[in-house]
Amino acid sequence: MNGMSPSDASRAKLMRTVHRTAAHSRWLATEIQDALNDPRLSLPLEEAMAAMEAEIDAVDRVSAIDCAPAQKPYPSRAPRRQ
């Protein structure tokens, strides 16, 4: 054992969770503020959703090709080397 009582270990775990939650909240607040400060033009929701749907469809098409069963190769009509 590490010399900590179960109560101390529980308290330490709770403190780690609180610190991680606070760090995440600070990170998220920074991300949101950065997005609000971004000088680039924003897209209307419909345009953004259409662009994301197109991206998802493209990934799905590539995934479908990658997951498709391999086709049997056509026999070659070229003469074989001896």
N, C-alpha and C positions, 0 to 999 in steps of 0.2 A: 504494500500500500504506500501511498505517497505522503503519509503523515497528516493528511487533511481529514477532518471528520466529515461524515456524509453531509452534514448541514453546511459546512464550509465549502465543500465541493459543489453543492447545489447552488450556493450563493455565487460562487465563482462562475459557474456556467451561466447563471442568470445575468451577471455583469457582462460576460462576453457577448451574450445575445443582445443586450441593451446597447453596447458599443457598436456592434455590427449594424444594428438597426439605425442608429444615429448616423453612422458613416454612410449607409445606403441613402438615407433621407437627404444628407448633404449632397451626395453625388447626384441624386435625382433632381434636387432643386437647381443645381448648377446646369444640368442638361436642359431643363425646362427654360431657364433664363437664357442660355445660349441659343436655344431655338427661337425664343421671342426676340432676341437681339439680332438674329440673322438678317442681313440686309437684302438677301435675295428675295425675288418675288415669290409669293406663295401660290400654290395651285388650288383651284376649287376642288372640293371633296370629290366630285364626280370624275374629274380628270385624274386625280391621284389614285382613286379606286380602279379606274380603267387601266392605268399604267401597272398597278400591282397585279390585277387579274391577268394582264398580258404576260407579265413576268412569271407568275405562277404557272400559267398554261405552258410557257416555254420550258420551264423546268420539268413539268409533268410529261411533256413530249419527249424530252431527253431521257427521263427516267424510264419511260415506257420502252424506248428503244434499247436502253441498257439492260432492262430486265426481260426483254423478249427472248424466247428460246432461240438458240442458234439454229440457223437453217443448214441443211446438208449442202455441202459444196457441190456444184455441178462438176461432173467428171471432165477432166481436161481432154481436149481432142489433140493436144500436142503430142508428138512422139516422145516416148520416154528415152532417156539416156541409158545406155547400157554400161 
